[in-house]
């Protein structure tokens, strides 16, 4: 019995060294030093196999080590932040004109939806037309003869008579500020890994055939998972 305990202790001690030489591809990855941590339900292609993540959560790296997310109907977005505990992701537009993309934004076909959306009205006015301060200018839209503005839909009655409604859209609540300097917050509800995040555990599939998520060992290493397994 003492011999078996010694062997078990040695196995636990030396397992991290074995694990370091053969790293699990599903542990936290990144597009570069100091960049965003990528873990389940996200997976980083082509560094990790698709089985490391959930459907619709594939991320990629650019040549400049930026993390990007591709939604079904849009060009890639740059990933600025992932809040795993609250299941939110913050995106920006590589062309620095997020408002243009939001005029036709549709997250259907993806696991994401807007975080706290509200109704806003986009309208056009003659160039250099004075408008109420509550109407936010969209700098990257417009041309030499017209300007674009956005306001909460309930304030559209204050729009000058020389202006015209362009479109009513749903935008995240955060756009009550300056739309030119906002990022896009999206959320996901499934898979629900919030309990795993609260306990600093790894979230993942039970196995490759049962697409049900479960909490495993520490998100920082594989050691805790092994000890938990041997103790069960």
ChimeraX attribute file (.defattr): number of C-alpha atoms within 10 A of each C-alpha:
attribute: neighborCount
match mode: 1-to-1
recipient: residues
	/A:1	5
	/A:2	7
	/A:3	8
	/A:4	9
	/A:5	10
	/A:6	11
	/A:7	11
	/A:8	12
	/A:9	12
	/A:10	11
	/A:11	13
	/A:12	16
	/A:13	12
	/A:14	11
	/A:15	14
	/A:16	17
	/A:17	12
	/A:18	11
	/A:19	13
	/A:20	11
	/A:21	8
	/A:22	9
	/A:23	13
	/A:24	13
	/A:25	14
	/A:26	21
	/A:27	18
	/A:28	18
	/A:29	18
	/A:30	20
	/A:31	21
	/A:32	13
	/A:33	8
	/A:34	7
	/A:35	14
	/A:36	17
	/A:37	17
	/A:38	21
	/A:39	22
	/A:40	25
	/A:41	23
	/A:42	22
	/A:43	28
	/A:44	27
	/A:45	13
	/A:46	11
	/A:47	14
	/A:48	16
	/A:49	12
	/A:50	16
	/A:51	16
	/A:52	22
	/A:53	22
	/A:54	19
	/A:55	14
	/A:56	17
	/A:57	19
	/A:58	22
	/A:59	21
	/A:60	20
	/A:61	18
	/A:62	10
	/A:63	7
	/A:64	8
	/A:65	13
	/A:66	16
	/A:67	25
	/A:68	22
	/A:69	21
	/A:70	17
	/A:71	19
	/A:72	13
	/A:73	13
	/A:74	13
	/A:75	13
	/A:76	18
	/A:77	19
	/A:78	22
	/A:79	22
	/A:80	17
	/A:81	16
	/A:82	20
	/A:83	10
	/A:84	21
	/A:85	14
	/A:86	15
	/A:87	19
	/A:88	19
	/A:89	21
	/A:90	17
	/A:91	22
	/A:92	20
	/A:93	18
	/A:94	13
	/A:95	11
	/A:96	13
	/A:97	18
	/A:98	22
	/A:99	23
	/A:100	14
	/A:101	13
	/A:102	13
	/A:103	15
	/A:104	13
	/A:105	16
	/A:106	17
	/A:107	15
	/A:108	11
	/A:109	10
	/A:110	15
	/A:111	17
	/A:112	21
	/A:113	17
	/A:114	20
	/A:115	17
	/A:116	13
	/A:117	16
	/A:118	16
	/A:119	14
	/A:120	22
	/A:121	20
	/A:122	23
	/A:123	21
	/A:124	22
	/A:125	22
	/A:126	16
	/A:127	13
	/A:128	10
	/A:129	12
	/A:130	10
	/A:131	15
	/A:132	10
	/A:133	8
	/A:134	14
	/A:135	21
	/A:136	20
	/A:137	21
	/A:138	21
	/A:139	14
	/A:140	15
	/A:141	14
	/A:142	16
	/A:143	11
	/A:144	8
	/A:145	9
	/A:146	14
	/A:147	20
	/A:148	23
	/A:149	23
	/A:150	26
	/A:151	24
	/A:152	20
	/A:153	15
	/A:154	10
	/A:155	12
	/A:156	16
	/A:157	8
	/A:158	12
	/A:159	18
	/A:160	13
	/A:161	8
	/A:162	9
	/A:163	17
	/A:164	14
	/A:165	15
	/A:166	15
	/A:167	13
	/A:168	16
	/A:169	18
	/A:170	19
	/A:171	23
	/A:172	19
	/A:173	16
	/A:174	16
	/A:175	20
	/A:176	16
	/A:177	11
	/A:178	13
	/A:179	19
	/A:180	16
	/A:181	12
	/A:182	20
	/A:183	21
	/A:184	22
	/A:185	23
	/A:186	20
	/A:187	19
	/A:188	17
	/A:189	13
	/A:190	12
	/A:191	18
	/A:192	17
	/A:193	22
	/A:194	17
	/A:195	14
	/A:196	21
	/A:197	18
	/A:198	11
	/A:199	12
	/A:200	16
	/A:201	21
	/A:202	25
	/A:203	24
	/A:204	23
	/A:205	20
	/A:206	13
	/A:207	11
	/A:208	9
	/A:209	7
	/A:210	8
	/A:211	12
	/A:212	11
	/A:213	20
	/A:214	16
	/A:215	20
	/A:216	20
	/A:217	20
	/A:218	17
	/A:219	21
	/A:220	12
	/A:221	18
	/A:222	19
	/A:223	18
	/A:224	16
	/A:225	17
	/A:226	16
	/A:227	12
	/A:228	11
	/A:229	10
	/A:230	9
	/A:231	7
	/A:232	5
